Amino acid sequence: MTRANKYLEPVQVGDKVAFLVSEFDRGISDPPLILCKVYKIDGDNFQLACEGGLIKDKVPRNSFQFISQDVDFKVVAEPVLAVRTLV
């Protein structure tokens, strides 16, 4: 985590990020990325919210990328769902 923190841009609550969905959690035609916002920071783990709801699991910083461009999308904090369900 210390090494990842050196190379990855720091994020704050409310920042827009692209969450990388593993091949295990998505089908062939499902998108590889989900646009999210940082909802909560708990030490080195982050909770993300997206259009479908809040991601149930907290994720490490190396599982998403910061989006520096101005992209508009709606984010909701409920329901709390697993990544597979959101995809």
C-alpha positions as CSV (number, residue, x, y, z in Angstrom):
1,M,0.0,0.0,0.0
2,T,2.8,2.4,0.8
3,R,4.3,1.8,-2.7
4,A,0.9,2.3,-4.4
5,N,0.4,5.6,-2.5
6,K,3.6,6.9,-3.9
7,Y,2.5,6.4,-7.5
8,L,-1.2,6.9,-7.4
9,E,-2.8,10.3,-7.2
10,P,-4.5,11.0,-3.8
11,V,-8.3,11.2,-3.8
12,Q,-10.8,12.9,-1.5
13,V,-14.4,12.3,-0.7
14,G,-16.5,13.3,-3.7
15,D,-13.8,12.8,-6.3
16,K,-14.8,11.0,-9.5
17,V,-13.1,7.7,-10.2
18,A,-13.2,4.8,-12.6
19,F,-13.5,1.5,-10.8
20,L,-12.0,-1.5,-12.6
21,V,-14.3,-4.5,-12.5
22,S,-12.5,-7.9,-12.4
23,E,-13.2,-10.4,-15.1
24,F,-14.6,-12.7,-12.4
25,D,-17.4,-10.2,-11.6
26,R,-18.5,-9.4,-15.1
27,G,-19.7,-11.1,-18.2
28,I,-18.4,-10.9,-21.7
29,S,-20.6,-8.0,-22.7
30,D,-20.4,-6.1,-19.4
31,P,-18.2,-2.9,-19.2
32,P,-14.8,-3.2,-17.6
33,L,-15.1,0.1,-15.7
34,I,-17.8,1.7,-13.6
35,L,-17.9,5.4,-13.0
36,C,-18.1,6.2,-9.3
37,K,-17.5,8.8,-6.7
38,V,-15.5,8.3,-3.5
39,Y,-18.2,8.1,-0.8
40,K,-16.2,7.3,2.3
41,I,-12.5,6.9,3.2
42,D,-11.6,4.4,6.0
43,G,-7.8,4.4,6.4
44,D,-6.4,2.7,3.2
45,N,-9.8,1.5,2.0
46,F,-12.4,3.4,0.1
47,Q,-16.1,3.0,-0.3
48,L,-17.5,4.0,-3.7
49,A,-20.9,5.0,-4.9
50,C,-22.1,4.8,-8.4
51,E,-25.4,5.2,-10.4
52,G,-26.7,1.8,-9.3
53,G,-25.9,2.3,-5.6
54,L,-23.2,1.9,-3.0
55,I,-20.6,-0.8,-3.5
56,K,-20.8,-3.2,-0.5
57,D,-17.1,-3.9,-0.3
58,K,-14.5,-1.4,0.6
59,V,-11.7,-1.3,-2.1
60,P,-8.0,-0.4,-2.0
61,R,-6.7,2.6,-3.8
62,N,-5.1,0.5,-6.6
63,S,-8.4,-0.8,-7.8
64,F,-9.6,2.5,-9.3
65,Q,-8.3,5.5,-11.2
66,F,-8.8,9.2,-10.6
67,I,-10.8,10.9,-13.3
68,S,-9.5,14.4,-13.9
69,Q,-11.9,15.4,-16.6
70,D,-15.3,16.9,-15.9
71,V,-17.8,14.0,-16.4
72,D,-21.4,14.3,-15.2
73,F,-23.2,11.3,-13.8
74,K,-25.7,10.8,-11.0
75,V,-24.6,8.9,-7.9
76,V,-26.9,7.3,-5.3
77,A,-26.0,6.0,-1.9
78,E,-28.7,3.3,-1.7
79,P,-29.1,0.4,-2.1
80,V,-25.9,-1.2,-1.0
81,L,-25.0,-3.9,-3.6
82,A,-22.2,-6.3,-4.6
83,V,-20.1,-5.4,-7.6
84,R,-21.6,-8.3,-9.6
85,T,-25.1,-6.9,-9.1
86,L,-24.1,-3.4,-10.0
87,V,-22.4,-4.5,-13.3
